Amino acid sequence: MPILGIVVVLAAAIVIGIAASRLGSAWWKYRGRRVIACPENHEAAGVSLDVGHAAFTALRGDPQLRLSQCSRWPERAGCGQDCLFQIERSPSDCLVRNILVHWYQGRNCVWCGRPIGEIQWTGRKPALLTADKGSVEWNQVPAEQLQQTLAIAQPVCFTCHIANTMVREHPELVIERSRPAETGNLVNEK
């Protein structure tokens, strides 16, 4: 009996491992905001997938995709969701995060000139300098307007964005100090 018990436990662990792997893989692949071209009007639309549904249907085979949010809803909520074909064909190319990584790649901050570098999605994210010369975080840009915004925006590093935001939103807390020009003589004059 002990060997049979070990075999059963081992088989259960393998089945649970495979299920967890399929769930996790589908969740990771289909999470996040996306930009697609709406098949109805051929304009950009921001969508999110029902990740839970995709993950649980992945247990039985290929995940079934459906939208959980669309920038054209509630007016067009009854659509046939034909845009899902774009996501199925290339799930990573329409992901907002990947569009931004590609856009920031090799760019420097427009204000300080430092390279943007690798984007830290959980911390110090760069921003965008918009046409009105204000810096905004990329998640403040609606997904359906992302391509238009990126066409005219310039990259801003996290440090410059935070400093600019502080000056813009709380000018009463900011003290601007100019450094005196260095003369080369560090001796205090009396």
Residue pairs with C-beta under 8 A, 6 or more apart in sequence:
19 59
22 55
22 58
22 59
23 55
23 56
23 58
23 59
24 55
25 58
26 51
26 54
26 55
26 57
26 58
26 63
27 51
27 52
27 54
27 55
29 54
29 91
30 49
30 51
30 54
30 55
30 63
30 65
30 87
30 91
31 49
31 51
32 48
32 95
32 96
32 97
33 46
33 47
33 48
33 95
33 96
33 97
33 143
34 46
34 47
34 48
34 49
34 87
34 94
34 95
34 96
34 143
35 44
35 45
35 46
35 47
35 94
35 96
35 99
35 143
35 144
35 146
35 147
36 44
36 45
36 47
36 83
36 86
36 87
36 94
37 43
37 44
37 45
37 83
37 86
38 44
38 45
38 72
38 83
39 82
39 83
40 76
40 79
43 144
44 143
44 144
44 145
44 146
44 147
44 148
45 70
45 71
45 72
45 83
45 143
45 144
46 69
46 70
46 71
46 96
46 142
46 143
46 144
46 146
47 67
47 69
47 70
47 71
47 83
47 87
47 143
48 67
48 68
48 69
48 70
49 65
49 66
49 67
49 68
49 87
50 65
50 66
50 67
50 68
51 68
53 64
53 65
53 66
54 63
54 64
54 65
54 66
55 63
57 63
57 64
65 84
65 87
65 88
66 81
66 84
67 81
67 83
67 84
70 76
70 77
70 79
71 142
71 143
71 144
72 79
86 94
87 94
92 98
93 99
96 138
96 143
96 146
97 121
99 146
99 147
99 150
100 119
100 138
101 119
103 150
103 155
104 116
104 119
104 126
104 155
106 115
107 115
107 116
107 155
108 114
108 115
108 116
108 155
109 115
109 116
109 126
109 155
109 156
109 157
109 160
110 129
110 154
110 155
110 156
111 129
111 156
111 157
111 160
111 164
112 157
112 159
112 160
114 157
116 126
116 155
116 157
119 125
119 126
124 158
124 159
125 137
125 138
125 158
126 138
126 155
126 156
126 157
126 158
126 161
127 135
127 136
127 137
127 138
127 155
127 156
127 157
127 158
127 160
127 161
128 135
128 136
128 137
128 138
128 141
128 149
128 150
128 153
128 154
128 155
128 156
129 135
129 153
129 154
129 155
129 156
130 136
130 149
130 152
130 153
131 152
131 153
134 164
134 168
135 156
135 160
135 161
135 164
135 165
137 161
138 146
141 149
156 164
166 173
166 174
167 174
